[in-house]
Amino acid sequence: MAAVAATVLTALAYLAVRWRRLSASEVGRLALVAAAGVIAIFAGVRLLALVRFPADILIWSESDFVADILKLRIGHPVYAPQADNESFPYMPGAQALTGLLAALAGHGDSIVAFRVVQLLFTALAAVLGALTVRRLLEAAGVRLARPDAAGWAAFWVPTLFLVATNATTNTFTVLLHNDALNQLLTMLTYWLLVEFTVTRQRAALVALVCMPVLGFLVKQSSVLWVGLIPLQLWLFDTQASFKRAFLFGLTATALVAAAFAGLYALWGADFIYWVFTVLKARGVSPIRAVYHAVEAAPFWVAGLVGGLVLLGRGGSRQLVGLWCVWLALMATEVYTSGIAWMLNHIGPASLLAGVWCLAGVTILWQRWMAQADQGTPLTRWMRTALPTGAVVMALPLFDLVHLPEQTFGDAAYAYAQAIERESVGVPPQKFLLDAGSWVYLPSRTVQKDRAPTIGERGLSQTGDFSGIIGRLNAKQYDRILVRHWHEDDLWYDVGFWNASSGIRAALAANYREVRTIPGVKGPRSFVGYLMDDISVLEPIPASSPTSPAR
């Protein structure tokens, strides 16, 4: 709240000093800046509560994200044989860069530092978005004077940060997932494309040719840029050249192929299995994709309306092309989002929709305010208040406005500490926590048989679980911590799978529950499925009867 008060007081002080020299339109824009700043501060309070939590159990991907950082640090294969159940179908780029930056900052084992890196990626994406807005305005023939550009940037940056962390399509951008870096690289690629289109800087084109391979190293679907960028260069560029587009596509494809070959040389068939076979087995549900397109409707509308406003100024062919690139990216991300129920696949295109929307809002504002400073004082202020209020009231439509909520607080910290206490006195390789890798960082242990990777493959029936069943039958683990042991959605063996993994039966035959760690109660926006009750299992003594399968 202190930051909110400081923002409001700063705005009021500015008004007091420059009151007589400010036009109605300047006051309106200052109100936009203050509103976006206050809402961004509220969002920051909420996000920091997530960032500073010391255990990697806020979403399913965090455990494997941290495990990959550890693997890269100690030289362990990121993609191991599937029977080990210690890998995940994500490309390694986000984990590698996150681990490197955290280590350079002196916090190589800090979950909080890893999340701070994601927050920085997201903030940088917002800044690049603001730069892109300005270039799009130039492409539409709108050149802002330096004071005006600075004033608008003060509104664009916090608003784009809110879009980059919105609760509909960008839920994971401050958590340990590849979303934050993927969004940053998408924004960087698009900015470079706009930069080259508007300024003709060859350096932008040279940098641009490297972006598809960098994106591929973070997320497989980013290879799409190999096709999108050449289409812009061939069909829509002012100096359209098939030769340039072909050479660009050929070079970008060669770089992606070289990266693929390098990763295959490192990890062989295991790399192919995890990052292609597993995801392909999931498939895309067209019905789910349509549902996601409807859920993301505000972002579709924002990008479409913003584009129409810019093109309505007699937009050039290259501006049409840039808009079509966004449309193609949005459509592709909506389609690929049909692989799961979350909408996070649509995050980067949603941010680009915000870029186009803000460019359109700026043009409409300038056009409206050209008349706002004329007439009687009452008329001037009414003409200013209407568009200002309209813009501010539109922000909740994009799920950007959240008042500070009660966080998970002490109960969640106590929950993580209880898990840590269970690991004390047990050799790390004999302590199995179904999800969460922070307990293994001090001992540099890469643990097998993690629940998220088994759940990923159990659903699609692509996993070989003989390894974990053999280890359970041999009672290789002295202590196992599992969530949902008494429920149908045990991640190791979910009831609705087409065929049982056999893991629940092996656990019940060889282990018994000795105690539980109570779950955390609180708002679902903070407390997720990895803060539910935990059952502590230990081997059944040889003299005890075998427990019946649950």
N, C-alpha and C positions, 0 to 999 in steps of 0.2 A: 504493500500500500504506500510505502514511503516513495517508491519510484513513481507511482501514479500521481501522488501529490506533487512531486518535483516537476513532473511533466506539465501538469496543469498550472502550477505557479510560474514556470518558465514562460508558458504561452501568455499568461496574464501580464507578466512583467514586460514581455515584448509588446503586447498591445498598449500597455500604459505608456511606454517610451515613444512608440511610433504612431500613437492613435491619430494624431492630426494629419499624418502623412500617408496613412493607409487607405487604399480604396476598398470599396465593398468586396470586390473580387478577391483582394489579398486577404481580407479577414476570413472570407469563406474558405480559401485554400488553407489558411492557418488552422481553421477549425477541422479540416480534413486531416491535416498532419497530427493535430492533437488527438483526434479520435482514433486514428490508426495506431498512434504511439501508445495510448492507454490500453487499447485492445491487445496490442502486441505484448505489453507488459503483463497483462493478465494471463496471456498464453504462456509467456516465459515462466511465470510462477508455477503454472501447471507442469510445464515440460521439465523444469529443473527438479521437481519432486521425483520425476522418473529417472532423470539423468544421474542423480546422486545416490540411487539405491545400489548397494554394493554387491548384489548377487545377480547373476545372469539368468533370471527366471521370469522376466516380464513378458516375453513371448517365446514361442517354440523355437525360433531360430537362434536365440542368444547362446544357448548351450553349445551348439555346433560351431557358431561363429567364434567363440572364445577358444574352443578346442582347435580350430584351424589356426588361430594365431599361435597357440602353443606348438602345434605341429611344425609350422614354418620356422619357429624360433629354434627348435631342437633338431630339425632336419628329419622329422618323421614324415612319411608320405601323407599328403593331404587326402588322397584317394587310395584307400586300402581295400583288400579283398572284402567282398560284401559279407562274408560269414563273420567278420570281426564286428560289424555293426557300429562303426566309429566314424563314418563319413556321411556327407550330405550333398544333395544335388545342386550346390551353388558353386559358381566360379570363384576362384581364390583372390581376385583383385582387391575387393573391399577389405577382406581380412588382412591381407598383406600390408596394405597402406595404413590401415588403422593401427596394426601392431607396430609398424615402423614409426609412425608419428608419436604414438604413446611412449615408445621406448626412447625416442630422441628427447622427449620432454621429461624423461626420468621416471615415468610411471608405467613401465612395461607390463606390470602385473595387476593393474588397476581397472576393474570393470567400469568405474566412474570415468576414468580417463578415456576408455574406449568409446563411451557414449558421448563424452565431450567432443571427441573427434567427429562423430556423426552430426552433432549440433553445429559444428563449424562448417562441415560440408553443406548443411542446409542453409546456413546464413550466407555462405558464398554464392549459392545458387540464387538466393534472393537478390544479391548485389548484381550478379550477371544479368538477372532478369530486368533490373532497372536500366542497365546499360542497353539492353536489347530494346526496351520500350523507346528509349531516345532515338536509337537508330531507325526503328520502324517509323517513328514520326518524321524523321528526315527523309525517309524513302517516300513518305506521303506528302512531302513538301512543307512540313511544319518544322521550322527551326526556332528553338527556344533560346532566348537570351540567357546569359550565364546565371543571373539572379533567379530567373524563372525556372531554369533547369534545376538549380539547387533546391528551390522550393518544392518542385514536383518530386524530385528524388527523395526528399524527406517523407513524402507520402507513398511513393512507389515501393521503397525498400521494406518498410514494416508491413505493408499490405501484402507484398509478395512473400515475405516470411510467413505470414499467416496462411497464405495459400499453400506454401511448401510444407506446412505442418497441419493442414486441415484434417478434421477428424473423419472425413468421408473417404478420401482417396490417398491421403498421406499420413496414415496413422503411425507408421513405423519409422519415420525419418529421424527420430532421435534415439531409436533403439538399435540393438545390434542385429542388423539386417543389411542386405546390399542396397536397400532402397535409397538411402541418403546419397551415397556416392554415385549410384546410377542416375539419380535426378540431377546431381551436379554435372556429371559428364554430358547428360542430355542437354542441359541448359548451356553448357560451354560449347557443345557442337552447334547448337542453334544460333548462339551468339556469333560464333565464327562464320557461320553461313550468312547471317545477316550482315556482318561486318564486311565480308568480301563482296557481297552483293551491292552494298551501298558505297563502299570506299574503294573497291578494286585493289585492296592491299594484297600483294602476293603472299606475304607472310601468313595472312589468315588462311589462304588456300593451302599452303604447305602444312600448317598446323592441322587444318581440317582433314587432311588425308590420313592423319594418325588417329583420328577420333573413333572410327569404327572398331579398330583393334583394341583400343583402350576400353571402349564400351563392352566389347565381347569378353574381355578379361574380368569384367564385373558381372555382366548378365548376358546370357546367350542371345536373347532376342535383340540386343543392341546391334547385332550384325546387320539389321535392317538398314542402317545408315549407308551401307555399301551400295544400296539401290536408290535410296531417296536423294542423296546429294547429287549423283550424276544426272538424275532426272531434272533437278533444278538447273544444273549447269547446261544441260542440253536443250530443254524446252522453254525455260523462262528467263534465262540470263540475258542481259542487254547485249552481251557479246557471245550469244549462244554458239556453242561449238561442239559438234559431236566428237571431234578428236579429243578435245580437252576432257569432256565427260567420260569418254571411253578410257583414256589414260588414267584419269582419276579413279574410276571404278576398278580398273585392272590393278593399280598400285595398292588401293585399299584392300582389295581381295587378296593380293599376295601377302600383305602384312597379316591379315587375319589367318591365312593359311599357314604362315610361318609360326604364328603364336600357337595355333592348333598343333602343329607338328612338334613344337617345343614341349607343350604340355603332355602330348602323347609320349614323347621320348622320356619324360620324367616319370609318368605314372601308368603308361601303357593302357591295357584293356580296362583296368579299374577306372581310369579317367572317363573312358567312353561310357562305361556302365552307369556311373553316378550322374554325369551331367547331361547325358542324352537318353539312355535307355530308361532310366527311372522316370524322368519327366515325360517322355513320350508315352509311357504306359498310363499316365494319369489321364491324358486326353483332354480335349476342350469341349465343354458343354455349351452349344449354341444358345440354349434357353437361358443358361446362367449368364452368358455374355449379354444377351438382350436385357436381362434384369439389371445388370451392372450399368448398361448404357442409360437406362431410365434413372437409376440412382445417381448417376453422374450428370444428369440433365443440366443442372445449373452451369457446369463448366462448358458443356457443349454450347449452351446459349451465350455464355460470356465470350467465348472465342469467336462464335459466328457473328454476333452483333458487333464486337470490336473490329473484326475483319471487314464487315460491310461498311462500317463508318470510315475506315481508312481507304477502302477501295472506292467509296463514294466520292472521294476527292479527286477522282480521275486517276485511280491507282495504276501504276505502271505494270508491265508484264511480270517483272521480277517480284513485285509485291504480291501479285496474284500467286506466283509460284511459292513464295514463302508461306502464304496462307494455306495453300494446298499441301505443303509439307506437314504443317501442323495437323491438318485434317487427316492425312494418311497415318500419321503417328498416333493420333487419338483413336482412330478406327482400329488400328493394329493392337494397341494396348487394351482396348475394350475387348477385342476378340480373345487375346491371350489371357485376360482376366477370368475367362470362363473355365480355366483350369482349377480354380478354387473359389471359395465363397467370399474371400476378401477382395476389396477394390484397390489394393495398393499397386497393382500393375498399372493403373491409370494415373498414378501420381505425377510423373514427369510431364505428360501431355496436359494435365490439369494446370500445372504451373505455367506452361506455355499459353494455355487459354487465358490465364490471369494476365499474362504479358500483353496479349492482343486486346483484352478487355480494358486494361489501364491506358493503353495507347488511344483506344476509342473514347474513353471517358475524358481524357485530356483534351482531345479535339473538340468534343461536345461542350466541355466546360469553357474552353477558350471562346467558342462560338457564342455561347449563351452569355458569358460575362462581358463580351464586347458591348452589350447593351445594358448590362447591369449597373454600370457606373453613370448612367444617364437618368434624368428625371428627378423627382422629389426624393428626399431622404428615405421616406417610407417605401417608395417604389424600389429604390436601390437595394434596401435591406431585404425586402421581400423577394426580389429577384435573386439575391444571394442565398437566402435561407432555403429556398425550395430545392435547388440542385444539391446543395450541401447535405440537407436532410435526406434526400433521395439516395445519395451515394452511401451515406453512413448506414441507412436502414437496409440497404441491399446486402451489406456484409454478412448478416446472419444466414442469408440464403445459401452461402457457400460453406456453412458449418465452421466459420472462423471465430465466432464470438463465444467465449466460455468464461464465466465468472470463476474466480479461484475456488476450487473444491477442497473438501477435506481429503487429505492424502491418506495412504495406508498407514502412515505414522509408525509408532513404536511397535505395534503388533507385527508388522511385516519384518521389521529389523529383528525382532525376537524370533520370528519364524526362521529366518536365515541363520541366526545364531544357534538355534536348536539343531538344524541340519549339520552345522559345523561340529557341534558337540558329539553327534553320532559318529563322525569320522575319526574322532580322537581315539588312539589306541588300536586302530585297525590299519594294517598295511594298506596304502592307497590303492594298490592293484587288486586288493580283496574287498574294497568298499565300493559298492555300486549304487550310485544315485541315478535315478532314471533320467532326470534332466537337470542341468546345472553343472557348469564346469569350473566355477571359481574355487571350489574346494580342492581341485587337482592342480591348480597353478603352482602353489609352493613346492610341491614334490615333483613337478614336471611330468606328471603321469597322464598319458593318453589312454583314457578308459574305453574299453569295449562295451558293446551291448547297451547303447543309449536308446531311450524310448522314442525320441522324435524320428530318428532314422528308421527304426523298425515300424513305427506307425505310418510313415510315408510310403513304405513298400508293402506293408500289409494290406493297405487299402487297395492298391493296384495289383496285388497278388504277384509281385515281381521279386520277392525276397526269398533268400535261402536262409532259414533260421536254424539250421542244424547245428551251427556253431554255438549259439547261446543255449540251445536245449542240451547239448553235450556238456557245456560248462555248468549248467544248473544241476544236471544229473550227477556230475562229479563233485558238486557243492564247492566249487572253486571260490565262491564269494562268501566271506565270513559275515557280511551284513549287506542287506539290500534295502534301499528306500524306494518305495513306489507310491504313486498317487492313484486313487480310484481303484484300490485293490478289491473293495467290496461292491464295485459298480460295473455296469456293462461296458463302460467306455475306458477300461484299462488300456492305456496306449500300446502296451505290448500285445494285446489280443482283444480287439474291439468286437463286440457282439454282432454288429451288422456286417462284418467282413464276409465275403462269399465263402471263405474257408478259414478255419481257425489256424493261427500260427503255431499252436501247440505250446506256447510259452506259459500261458496261465496254468495249464495242467502240470507242466514241469516245475513251476514255482510251487504249486500247492503240494506236489508230491515230495518235495525236498526241503521246503522252508515253512516256517510257521511265524505268525505275527506275534511279536513280543510286546509291542507298545505302539502308540500312535503319536504323531506330532499334529496338534490341532491346526486346522487351516485358519486363514486370515479372513475376517469379515470386513467389508467396506464397499465403497463405490466400485462398480464393475470397470469404470474407466481406469482404475488403479489396480484393483485386485483381480487377477485373471486366473485361468485354470491351473497355473503352476504354483498357486498359493492355496490349493485345496489341502484337505487332510492327507497326511503321509503315513503309510503303514511301514513299520520297521520290521523286516523279516530277518530271521536267522536260521541256520541249518537245523533240521530236525535231528536230534541225537539218534544214533544207530539203534538204541533200544526202544525208541518211541514208535508207535504205529504211524503209518503214512497218513497224512491229512487227505481228506477227500477233496477232489477238485471243486473249486467254487463255481 
